Amino acid sequence: MREVKSATFSNQLTVLSMTVSAVLWSQMAMAAEELPSTTLQTITVTANSSVREKVQEDGVYVEDYTPAQQASHLSDFLNVVPGVTVGGTSAVNQRIRIRGLEDSNLKVTIDGARQEGKLFYHMGDLTLDPDLLKQADVAVGNNSVTLGNDAIGGAVAFKTVDAADLLKPGQRIGAKLHAGYASNNDELLTSATVFAAPTDNVDLLAYYGKRDTNSGEDGNGRELFEDSKSENILLKAGAYIADDHHIGANFSSTEKKGIFPFRPDFPSRNDAPIPQQVKRDTYGLDYTYNPASKLIDVDTNVYQTKTRILRDSDYNKNPGFEFDAQVKTTGAKIQNTSIVDSSVFEGITGTHKLIAGVEHYKKESDYHGVERGTTIPVSGRDEATNTSVYLEDQWQMGKFSLTPGVRYDRYKSPDFIAGGKTYDNVVGALAASYEIAPLTQVFASYTQLFNGPDLSQAIFNRNGVGTVVNNDLKAEEGSNTEVGIVKTLRDLTVAGDALQLSGKYFETDIENYIEFVRSGLDCAPEPGSNCQGAINKDEDYKIKGVELAADYKMNNFSMGLSYSRARSKGEDTGYSIPSVTGSSSESGDKYMVNLAYAPTETTDIGWRSTYVASVMPNTGENDIEKPSYNVHDIFMNYSPKQVDGLKATLGVYNLFDEAYASHSSRLNPIDDVTTDFEKGRNIKASLTYQF
């Protein structure tokens, strides 16, 4: 395996340093200095690291971030990334947005497996319990041809824990026990992980967890109805063969079932609750080949993931609302990374990191149910496929770096969306950075975008019945442009302290934006009929915004600030980008403050404040201002020296019991029952023992 150097900067480095120091640290790593690059609270230095990767990709490493360790919802930790918001209060309704674009415009993966398709607009499409995770990497905006189709807004790559993450040096077998409790909804989590290395080249891991959740309440005491039980499974096995080869297999599953509101994003509405079940099963195989040659570093994965929603309306003796909806994605990717410099080929200027890959995936949606309010059976299925090849060259020449890239996609659209039309598309990208002064660097990037017509929501599948098949539907295209600067100041107040600053401005242009219209379209040959279907919007959209961050670090204390803003606008009407979920794509400007302090070797404490300003959506449909909110969280963990491997964690989230709804959730400022309010004050306590 290629050697990875590491350096420790602080176990409590604040969230905001993700973007603050990224570029400078990567540049210094290339200069062979022993200085760290920063990804949240994990500090690593890797040879040939990319400026684009460090500046425009953030990450959350769960083990080193206390709110992530106690998370029951993706918003508990992903919201710390500037430009990212997660809506929905219940785990069956979590939806990720990047710069206002919902998850249907993002590439989301779990251990490399794409999570494609849409199920039901009153529920989330991603079924994942945070307790399975070790890390989440976020590409804020699409800045690389390696991301590909379905990634106009960027990407989120979730990674589950491996045995190697838990095994201590020389340890052959171990276990980790975890128990947690949350006061607001009487939620109880218990999990156990067993990990082993029976031989020097084999590692194994098995995880099982349960999470029982009851109704909670918002800051005004309104009930947020839920009565559910979750089960989570993770199985992994890996083996090294002759040092250069590694093969692995993994299976992860999250299943959540119980009694939920008829529309889970209306948790306070008086509709009769209904039994519902969501389940995700992901299977994967991976293979890597990394010999001594700088030219070969192969990474391959094959996967299949299924996400399913089941509803049974017989529970409340009100038949006509049951259904079985499923999306399945099957795919494979092979990628090779080559390092080309003068030691490989004489006369080469600088160092080239060449990334070449081939990807193919197929997504299928399937639906069985009844016509709403009747017992008439309906069903339908559809599918789409994508094949792509790409090449990126990260070229480092002293203080200057240049990263061109090109990608070709061949996308076959769903039959009942665009008539199975095939789109052939080539996009390019170019990024550059330059160290204009010591510890000061500017960067810029331009990436062309492509997104083929997606599957409709699975619950709307009718095999073409009552659907307008749009044979003239165009693929979404556009571009993402970013410019920024990073500056680090050292030894300001005491020796060894550091203040790190970054600023970034972006513009994303989207042409042929695709909107799925639920009703109101004419079905030929019957003018005036009421049908569903996909259309291209008549105008192009532009998203503009900024992301700023600052972080100060001194010994065992750190303080950070961040600010992010994104606004979309149609070039003709001025309306914001349409949103199928939530209540418009617009979110208010977000300000975050983070403090962290380690008073002793065994204790860490932290405070996080999030203020989101009010915002007036512009959809052209009786818009009402989304109100501002300010939420504070405090947390600490304690690891006694007397008991090795024991850690106790305590946190109070929404400390002042703020009544609010995320701007990425369903939100109606004049109707509380159709607003997806967040939980009020929530005291979480957890205990972990690893041995």
N, C-alpha and C positions, 0 to 999 in steps of 0.2 A: 504494500500500500504506500502511496506517496506520503512522505512525511508532512505533517501539519504542525507548525509551531504554535505555541500558545503563550499568552501572557495574562497575568491577573491584574485587573485595574480596580475593580470593586464588585463585590457580590450584590451591592445595592445601588449600582449605577441606575439613574432614573430612566424612565421610559423615553424621555425626550432625546436622549443622546443617540437614539437610533439614526437620526438623520444629521445630527449636528456635526459629528466628527468623521463621518463615513469616508468621504473622499480623501481627506488628508491622510488618514491612517492607511488607506489602501496604497496611496502614493508612497508613503514612507516604507511600507512593507516591500514595495517593489524596489526601493532603494536599499534593501537589505538591512534596514535598521530594525531593532527589536522594539517596535512600537505597535500598539494594538489597533485593530479596526473594531468598530462597535456595532453590535446587533442587540439592541435592548440591554439586557444585563449579562449577556454572554460575550466574552471578549476573545477573539481569535485573530491570528495572523496567518494567512495562507499565501503561498507563493503564487505569482501571476494572478492576483485578484483583480477584478474588473472595477473600474471607477463607476461605471453604470450600475453594476450590482450593488455597490456599497452605498451609492447616493439614492437610488430610486427603488430599492427593495429594502423593506424593514422586516423585523421579525420579533416574535415573542417566544422566549424560551421559558416554558412553564415552571420548571423546577426552581428558577431564580426570581420569579415574580409572584409575590404573595397572593394578589387577587386572582391570578390564574390558577393557583393551587386550590383555591376555594370556589372555583367557577362552577356554576350549574347551567350557564348560558354563554354563548360565544361573546355576547356584549360585555361580559364581565372583564374581558381582557383585550379583545380586538379593538374596542373603542379608543384605546390609548394610542393607536397609530394615527398620526395626522392624515386626514383625508378619508378615514374609514369610519363608518357607523354601522351598527347592527340593530335592527328594529325587531319588535316582537317581545312580548313579556314571557310567554310560555316557551319551553324548549321545542314544542311542535310548531312554533311560529317564528323561528329565528331566521332573519333575512339579512344578508350582508350587502352593504352598499359601499362603493368607492366613488368619491366625487359625485354622488347623487345617482349613479348608475346602479340599477338593481342587479341581483345575481345572475339573471339571464344574460347579462352582458359581461360577465366575469368568468374566467377559467378557475374553477374550484376543484381541487384534487385532494384525495385522502391516500397517503402512501403512494402517490403517483397515479391513482385511478381517478379519471375524470368523473365528476358528479354532474351529469348533463340533464337537460329536460326540465319540464315544469309539471306540477301535479294539480294544485288547487290554490287559487289566488287568495283564499282566506287562511291558508296554512303555509308554512315554510317548505322549501324544496330540499333543504339540507338537514338530514337527521344524523346528529353527531353529539355524543356526550363528551364534554371537555376532559373528563377524568381519564379518557383513553390517550390523551395527547402528551407529547413532550415538547412540541414546537409548532408554530404557525409562521410561515414566511409570506410576506405580503408584497406584491408588486403594485405600488400605487400609481396607476396609469400604465398603459402599455408602452414600454420603451425598448422592446426587443422582439426580433422576429422569431425567437424561440418559443414565445407564448402561443401564437397562432390564432386560429378561429375561435370565436366565442370569448374573446378577451379584450373587447373594446375599452373597458374600464380598468383592466388590470387582472390580477390573479391572486388567489390565496391557496397556498399549499400547506395542508395539515399533515403532520408527521406523528405517528404513534410511537410509543416508547419501545426500545429494543433492549434485549438482555445486556448488551454491551454498555448501555447507559447506567445500568444498576449494579453490575458485577464489580466488586472491588478487586484490586490487583491480587492475583493468586487464588481468588475465590472460585469454587466449583459450583456451588449451589447457594441460593439465597431466597428470601421472601420479603415482601413488603405488604404490610397491613395498613389500611386507611379507613378512618371513620370520620364522618362530618355531619354537622347538624346546622340547619338554618331556621331561625325563629319565626320569620314572617309567614312562611307557609308550612311550618313543621316538616321540613324536608329532611330526610335521613339518608345518608349515603354510606354504604359499606362496600369495601372492595379488597381483594386479595390478589397479589401477583407472585408467581413463582418463576424464578429464572435460574438458568443453569448453563454451565459449559462443561459437559461430560468429558470432552477432550479439548485439546488446544485449538482445534479448528472447527468446533461445532458449538453453536449457542442456541438455546431454546427459551421460550417465554410463554406463559399462560396467565391470562388475566380474567377475572370474573368480578363484576360489580353490580350492585342493586341500588336504585334510587327511588324512594317512595316520596311522593309529593302531594300535598293537600292544597286547598284554596288558601291564597294569601290575601293581602289587602294593600291598597295604595295609600298614599300619604293622607288622604281624607277618610280612610276607613272603608272605602268601597271594596266589595268582595271581588277578587279576581279568581273566578271559579276554575277549579281543576281538582281531579281526584285520580291520580295515575300511579302506575308502577313501571319502572324501567329496568331492563336487564342489558348489560353490556358484556361482550366477549371479545377478547383479543388473543389470537394464537400466532406465534411466529417461530420459524426455524431457519437457521442459516448455517452454511458450511463453507470453509475455505478449502480449495483444492489446489495443491501444488503452489501455494502462496499467491499466485497471480489471478486465480479464478475464485469467484464467490457466487454461490447460488443461494436464493432465499425464497421462502414461501410465507404468506401471511393471510390471515382471515380476521376480519373485524365485523362486529355486528352491534347495532344499537336498536333496541325494540322498546317502544313506549306505548302502553295501552292503559285505557281508563275511561272515565266519563269527562267529556270536555264540552264547552259551549258548542252549539250548532255551528257557529262561525268562531273558531278559536281566536281570531283577532278582535272579537267583541266580547271580552271576558266578563263584562258587567251587564250584558244585555239579558233581557228576561226570556229569551227563547229557551225552550225545553232542552236540557243537555242531552247528549247522545253518546253512546259508546263509540270510541274511535281508537284505531291502532295505527301507528306509523312504525315502519321497520326498514332498516338499511342493512344489507349484507354485501360485503366487499371481499373479493378473492383476488390475490395477486401472486405472481411469480416474478422474481427479478434475477438478473445475472449481470455481473460485472467482470471485466477482464482488464487488468492494469499491470502489465509487465514493466520491466525496467525502462523500456523505450519511452521517450517523451512524446512519440507520435501516436501512441495507442493508450486510450483510457475509455473503454467501452462500457456503457451503462444501458441496460435493456430491461424493460418491464412489460408484462402481459397481465391484463386484469379484466374483471367483470364486476360491476356493481349494480345492485337492484335496490330501488327505493319504492316503498309501497304504502298506500293509505287504504285502510278498511273502515267502513262505517256500517253500523247496524241500527236502523231507525225503529226496529221492532221494540226496542227497549222502552220507548215512551209511547208505544202504541199509536205512532203517527207514521205509518209506512209511506214510502215514496221518496226517501232521502238516502237510502243505502247505496253504497257503491264500492267497487274494488278498482283502484287506479294504481298503475305501476309504470315506472320508467326504468329501463335497463340499458346500460352502456357497456360495450365490450370493445377493448382496444389494445394497442401495443405501440411501443415506441423504442427505437434504438438510436442512441446518440454516442458520438465519439468526440473526445476532446484531445487536441494535439497541441503541444508546445513546440513552436518552431523558432529557433534563434541561431546565433552563429555557431553554437556547439553542435547543431544538427546539420546546418547547411552553411558553408563558408560564404561570407559576403552578405548575409542577412542583416538588415538594419533593425535594431530593437528586438522586441520579443512579440511574437504572434501567438495568441491563444485562439485556435480555430475550433469552433463548435459546429459539427455537422450532424444532422439528424433526419430521420424518417418517422412519421407518425401516421397511424390509421386508427379510426374508431367508428363505431356504429352505435347510434342511440335509437331506442325503440320505446314507444309509449303504447300502453294497452289499457282499455277501460271496459268494465262491465258494471251495469247499474240499471236504474229504472228512470223513466221520465219523471221529472220532478212532480211530486204530489200524486203519482199514479203507481200502478204495478206493471206498467208496460215496459218490458225489458229493452234496453238499448246497449250497444257495444260499438267498439271501434278500435283500430290500431293504426299506427303510422311509424315511419322510420326515416332516418337521414344518415348519411355516411360522409366522412371526410378523410382524404389522404393528402399528406403534405410532405414536402422536403424543405430543408432550410440550411443555411450556412451563415455563420457569423464570425468575424475576425476582430478580436480585441487586440489591437496593435499598440504596444507601449514603447515610447521612444523618449526616455529620460523624463522630463517634466510634462511631456505632451502625450496624450493618448487619443487614438482614433478607432472607432468601432463601426464599420459598415456591416450590413447584413441584408440578406435577400431570402424570400420564402415563396414557395409556390403551393397553392391549395387547389384541390379538385373536390368540390362539395356537391353532393347530390341531395337535393332538398326533399322534404316530405311530400308524398303524393297528394295529400289533401290540404296542403298549404300552397305550394307552388307547382303542382302537377309533376313532381319528380324532376324538375329542371336541374341541369348540371351547370355549375358555375366554375369556370377556370379563372384563377386570379393570381397575380404576382404582386407582392408588396416589397418595399425596401425600407431600410432604416439606416440612420447615421447618427452617431454620438461622438462627442469630443470633450476633452477636458485639458486644462492647462494650469500649472502652478505658477501664478503671476508674481508671487512673492513667497518667502518662507512661510509655511503653514497657511497659505491662502491659495485657494483654487477656484476657478470658474469652470462651469460645465454647461453643455447644451446637448439636446437630442431631438431628433425628428423621426417619427415612426409612422408609416402608412398602416391603415387599419382595414380589416376585412371581416365580415360576419355574415355567413349564409343564413337564410330563413330558418328559424328554429321550429321545433315541434310546437304545436299548440298545447295548451294545458290538457293533461290527460283526460280530465273530466269532460272536456268538450269533444272528444273523439266520437265521430258518428259515421266513419267511413264515407264521408262526403255528403251525407244526408243533411240538408239544411245548411250547407257550407258552400261558400264561394271559393272555388279553387282558382287562385290568381296566377295564371300562366305568364303574366307580364311582371310579376313581382321581381324587384331588383334586390341584390344583396346590399347590405349596409357597407359603406366605405367611408373613408375619412383619413384623419391624421391626428397625431398627438405630438405637440411641441413643448419642450421644457427648457428653461434656462435657470441658472442659479449660481450661488457662490457659497463657499464654506471657509470659515476663518477660525483658527484656534489661537488663544492667548494663554501663555504659561507664566507661572510664578508671579501672579498678580498681588496676592496678599501674604502667602507663605510659600516656601520652597515646595515645588512639586504640585501645586494646585493648577487647575486648568479651567478656562472658560471657552466653550465651544459654541459657535454660532453658525446657523445656516439659513438660507432663504431660497425659495424656489417659486417661479411663476410658470404656469402652464396654460395652454390652450388646446382643447380637443374639438376637432371639427367632425361632424357626423352627417353624411349624406344618405339619402334614401332610408331614413329611419323607419323601421318596420313596427307597426302597431297591429295587434290582434283585436279586431272589433267583435264584441260579443253578439251584437244584434244590430239591425238597421240596414244591412246591405241587401241589394236586389239580387235575387237568384234567377238568372235566365232559365226558361223563357217567361217567367212570371214577374213582370214589373211590379214594384211595390211590395214584394214579398220581404219577409223579415229573416235574414240569414246572417251567419257569422263568417269571419274570414280575416285574412291578413292583408294589409294595405301598406303602401309606402306613403309617408307623410309628404305633403306638398312643399314643404320647406326644409331647408337644412338647419342644423342646430350647432351652436358653439357653446362649449363649457369653458369658462375662464375661472382662474383662481390662484391662490397663493398658499404656501405651506411654510411656516417659519418655526424655528426651534432654537432654544438656547439651553445650555446645561453647564452648571458650575460644579466642580468636584474638588473637595478638600479633605484629605485623610479619610475619615469614616463618615463624612457627611456629603450629601449631594442635593442639588436643587435644580429643578428644570422648569422651563416654560415652553408652551407651544401655542400656535395659532394656525387655524386652517379655515379656508373659505373656498366654496365652489358655487358658481351660478351658471345655469343653462339658459339659453335664449334662442328662440326661432328667429331666423333672419328676416322674415316678413311680418309675422304677428307679434313677435316679442314674447310669445308664450314659452314656458319652460318645457323640458322634455316630458312627454307623457309617462305616467307610472301606473302599471296594472295593480301593484300592491301598495299598501300604505296610503298616504294622502298627498300626493305630488312628490316630485323628485327633490324638491328644495329643502335644505336644512340650514338652520341659522349658523352664523360664524361660531366656531368652537374655540374656546380658550381653556387650556389645561395648566395646572400647577401641580408639581410633584415634589415632595420632600422625602428624603430617606436618611436614616441615621442608625448607626450600629454602636450603641453605647458600650457594649461588651462583645467579646468573641462569641457569646452564646445568644445574643439578643439583637434583633433587627426590628425597627419600627418605621412606619411610613404613613404619609398623608397624601391624599389625592383630591383635587378639586376640579370639577368640570363645569364650566359655564357655557351654555349655548344661548346665543342671542335670538330674539324673536325674528321672524322672517315672514314676509308676505308672498305667498305663492302667486304665480301668474299663469293660471291654466285657462282663463277665459270663462270659468264656470263658477260664478259667485264665490270667489276666493275669500277666505277669512285668514287673518294672521295667525301663524303658529306662535304660541307664547314662549317666552324665554324660560329657562330653568337653571338652577345652580345646585349641584349635588356634591356632597363631601363624603369621603371615605377615609377611615383610619384602620390600620391593621398592624399586627406584630407577630413575630414568631420567636420561639424559644427552643433551643436545643441543649439540654443539660449535658454537661461533661460526664456526669455520673452514669448516664445510660447512653451508650453509643448507638446511634441510629434512630433515636427518638426525637420527634419534633412536634411541638404543640403550636397551633396557630389560632389567633383570634382576630376577628375583624368586625367592624360596624360599618355597614354600607348604607348610603343615604342617611347619614348621621342625623340630620335635622328633619327627617320625615317629609321631604319635599313631595308634593303631589304634582306629577308631571307625566308626560308621554314623550318618548323619543320622537324626533322629527322624521325618523325613518319608519315609524310605526303607523298603524291606522290612527288617525287623529282628526277629530271633529271638535273644534273649540267651542261650539255652541250645543253639543250633544254628547254628554258624558258617556252614555250607554253604548255609543258607537266609537269610543276612543279606547285604544289599547294602552291603558295606564301602566306605568312601571310600578314595581313594588315599593312600598314605603320603607321605613327603617327595618334593616335586616341584620341581625346579629348572627355571625357564623363562627362556629368553633370546630376545629378539626384536630385529629391526632394521627400521626403517621409513625410507624415503627418499621424500620428496615434492618434485617439481620442476615 
